[in-house]
Amino acid sequence: MNRTLGTVLLAMALMGAAPAHAKKDKKKDKGIQETGIEAFDKVFSDVGSIDARLSNASKVLSSAKKELNTTLGLKKGTPLSDAIKELNTRADGKIGLAMNGNVPKLEPTDAVPTDVQTGIDSVNQMNSDIVTAIADLTQVSKDVSSLVKQTKTFPKEIKNEFEGEGLLDKIFKMPKAAKATGHNLGITKDLPKKTESVLGRMQDIEQTVRSEFVPLDSGNGPGRGADTVGPGRGGPGNGNGDGTARKPGRGGPPGTARPGGGAGKDPHPNKDTPSDRGGTARPKPKGP
């Protein structure tokens, strides 16, 4: 009887020490470990899945930073936001921002150096990965708090899980389960903060891209319609009377040309008022 009691007390002591031991080995032991307790492992499996997704999302930013810095010849460790701004500087303003669905996409508006084009391709791939990851992590954040709440009682439940087990199970399995549980709880506890951090970093980088480059579809978009002669859109002094623009459009206020080909037609050929497409007045023909 005394021997059995002593064994149980030893197991309990080891169980109590397990979380501290797990914390010490946290850097060495990565990922979720099996506890041998089915109810625990089912929850920790979900924790492991989310933790892996967070790690992959973080790698997207790390890889993009490394690739962009290498392409532009920047110092190792240069922040991604700084590298994106440097890309725009190198392009001399010849990069515009378009949208491919909900994914920001950079487009050169004129010939750019090879390193700039490679940088554009790198940022576009990053943007695609970021938008996908943000959508995923936004959903993940809703599940994290539930998982954390479920695991809070696990340390107290270990003893109950081994009630009725044989002596050897209590000696060998119980401490192992306690150690794995403590290790897994450390990962679970970090999930909310890790999720917020990765999601915040991605949103900041996406915002940097959106704010650094001028949208191509805005009135001030770089190069939008700058080399295209198309139908005039009205306005003083910019039409030739036949609907065509005198000067290449600049994507700006009414009266400049809109990208496209072909000359427009004067919708009021017989009126002596200015054309509403930017033309000058055309006199009425005199009768016979």
Protein Blocks (a to p, Z undefined) as FASTA:
>chain_A
ZZmmmmmmmmmmmmmmmmmmmmmmmmmmgcjddehiaklmmmmmmmmmmmmmmmmmmmmm
mmmmmmmmmmnopaehiafklmmmmmmmmnnopaccddehjaccdddfbdcdfklmmmmm
mmmmmmmmmmmmmmmmmmmmmmmmmmmmmmmmmmmmmmmmmgoiafklmmmmmmmmmmmm
mmmmmmmmmmmmmmmmmmmmmmmmmmmmmmmpccfkbmklghihklcccddebdehiagh
nopafbdcehiaehiacededjdddfblmbcbdcfehpacddddddZZ
